[in-house]
Amino acid sequence: MTASTDLLLDAYGRVRDLVDDVVDGLSPEELATRLDEGANSIAWLVWHLARVEDDHVADVAGTEQVWTAAGWHEAFGLPFGPGVTGYGHGPEEVAAVRGLDADALRGYHDAVHERSAAYLSGLADADFARVVDTSWTPHVTLGVRLVSVVNDATQHVGQAAFVRGVLLRRRD
């Protein structure tokens, strides 16, 4: 392992721990609660951050997504095609992410994290400079893509933690 992989493993692991904390003890109804009709629910936020990590890491690793390979797409039963990650979703799509419990959300994210950690553990310093996306200027390297994924995930899990805090205060 390298210092770069150690840092990324730590960052991705912190997201995993935060996902566990944010869904813990919440009912499916609470997980699907939206603070207003345009807001994202915890269920959608966690599903989306896991889908983005799954999609992006599978792409750079050249593997099938955990979502389809391990049957999560069928298990979740969401009204979206298997390639959908939530990017660009509006209020109607967010509202459709319902009926999921904490164990399902945690299970999918844990499976994605395990695959990501295995991939990250095999990287050498030279791998991070590999260009993985030429549709941007400048072109996106593997290192930039992996940091982008964890940055997106930390923002979404932070949003989910905020919603959780509001929901728990409403319980009191």
JOJO-V135772 format. One record per residue. N is the residue number from 1. RES is the residue in one letter. PSI is psi as a letter, one per 40 degrees, with the letter a starting at -180 (NA if undefined). OMEGA is omega in degrees with one decimal (none if undefined). D_CENTER is the distance of its C-alpha to the mean C-alpha in Angstrom with 1 decimal. Layout:
[[N RES PSI OMEGA D_CENTER] [N RES PSI OMEGA D_CENTER]]
//
This chain:
[[1 M i -179.7 23.9] [2 T i 175.9 24.1] [3 A d 179.5 23.5] [4 S d 179.8 20.7] [5 T d 177.4 18.9] [6 D d 179.6 19.6] [7 L d 179.5 18.1] [8 L d 176.9 14.8] [9 L d 177.3 14.8] [10 D d -178.5 15.5] [11 A d 179.0 12.9] [12 Y d 177.4 10.0] [13 G d 177.0 12.0] [14 R d 176.4 12.3] [15 V d 179.2 8.7] [16 R d 179.9 9.1] [17 D d 179.7 12.3] [18 L d 176.1 11.3] [19 V d 177.9 9.0] [20 D d -178.9 12.1] [21 D d -172.1 14.3] [22 V d -179.4 12.9] [23 V e -173.8 13.2] [24 D h 173.5 16.3] [25 G e 179.9 19.4] [26 L i 177.8 18.3] [27 S i 174.8 19.7] [28 P d 178.7 18.1] [29 E d 178.6 20.2] [30 E d 179.3 18.9] [31 L d -179.2 15.2] [32 A e -178.2 16.3] [33 T h 175.4 18.5] [34 R h -176.0 18.4] [35 L d 168.5 20.6] [36 D i -171.6 22.3] [37 E e 177.8 22.3] [38 G e -174.0 20.3] [39 A i 175.5 17.6] [40 N i 175.6 14.0] [41 S i 174.6 13.7] [42 I d -179.7 11.6] [43 A d -179.5 10.9] [44 W d -178.0 9.8] [45 L d -179.4 7.7] [46 V d 176.7 5.8] [47 W d -177.7 6.0] [48 H d -177.8 5.2] [49 L d 176.3 2.2] [50 A d 179.5 2.1] [51 R d -179.6 5.0] [52 V d 178.2 5.2] [53 E d 180.0 5.0] [54 D d -178.6 7.0] [55 D d -173.1 9.2] [56 H d -180.0 10.0] [57 V d 176.6 10.8] [58 A d -179.7 12.6] [59 D d -177.5 14.5] [60 V d 179.3 15.7] [61 A e -178.2 16.5] [62 G f -179.0 18.3] [63 T i 173.9 16.9] [64 E i 177.8 15.9] [65 Q i 174.6 12.3] [66 V d -178.8 11.8] [67 W d -179.2 11.2] [68 T d -175.4 14.9] [69 A d -176.5 16.4] [70 A e 174.8 15.9] [71 G e 179.5 16.5] [72 W d 179.9 13.4] [73 H d 178.9 14.1] [74 E d -177.3 17.6] [75 A d -179.3 16.8] [76 F d 176.9 14.6] [77 G f -179.9 17.4] [78 L i -176.3 15.8] [79 P f -179.1 18.2] [80 F i 174.6 16.3] [81 G i -175.2 17.0] [82 P d -179.6 15.0] [83 G e -175.8 14.0] [84 V h 178.9 12.5] [85 T e -176.3 9.0] [86 G e 178.4 10.1] [87 Y h 179.3 11.4] [88 G e 179.8 14.8] [89 H i 173.9 14.7] [90 G a -176.9 17.6] [91 P d -178.5 18.7] [92 E d 178.9 19.8] [93 E d 177.9 16.6] [94 V d -179.7 14.7] [95 A d -178.8 17.7] [96 A e 178.8 17.3] [97 V g -174.4 14.2] [98 R i 173.7 16.6] [99 G e 179.6 18.0] [100 L h 176.7 15.0] [101 D i -176.6 15.8] [102 A d -179.2 14.2] [103 D d 179.2 14.9] [104 A d 179.6 13.1] [105 L d 179.2 9.8] [106 R d -178.3 10.4] [107 G d 178.9 11.8] [108 Y d -179.3 9.1] [109 H d 177.7 6.6] [110 D d 179.0 9.9] [111 A d 177.5 10.9] [112 V d -179.5 8.1] [113 H d 179.5 8.9] [114 E d 179.0 12.5] [115 R d 179.3 12.5] [116 S d -179.3 11.1] [117 A d 178.1 13.6] [118 A d 178.5 16.3] [119 Y d -179.0 15.9] [120 L d -177.5 15.9] [121 S d -178.8 18.9] [122 G e -176.5 20.9] [123 L i 172.9 20.8] [124 A i -178.8 24.0] [125 D d -177.1 24.6] [126 A d -178.7 26.0] [127 D d -174.0 22.9] [128 F d 179.7 21.1] [129 A e -179.1 23.6] [130 R h 177.6 23.1] [131 V h -178.2 22.5] [132 V e -178.4 19.6] [133 D h -179.2 19.9] [134 T e -178.6 23.3] [135 S e 178.3 22.5] [136 W i 173.0 22.2] [137 T h -0.3 25.1] [138 P i 178.2 24.9] [139 H i -175.7 23.2] [140 V h 176.4 19.8] [141 T i 177.4 20.1] [142 L d 180.0 17.8] [143 G d 179.1 17.7] [144 V d -179.7 16.9] [145 R d -178.1 14.0] [146 L d 175.4 12.5] [147 V d 178.0 13.2] [148 S d 179.6 11.8] [149 V d -177.5 8.3] [150 V d 176.4 8.6] [151 N d 177.4 10.5] [152 D d -178.6 8.2] [153 A d -179.4 5.6] [154 T d 176.6 9.0] [155 Q d -177.6 10.3] [156 H d 178.5 8.1] [157 V d 173.9 8.4] [158 G d 175.7 12.0] [159 Q d 178.8 12.5] [160 A d 178.1 11.6] [161 A d 176.2 14.0] [162 F d 179.8 16.6] [163 V d 177.8 16.5] [164 R d 179.8 16.9] [165 G d 177.7 19.8] [166 V d -178.6 21.5] [167 L d 179.8 21.2] [168 L d 176.1 22.7] [169 R d 177.5 25.5] [170 R d 178.9 26.3] [171 R d -174.6 26.9] [172 D NA none 29.6]]
//
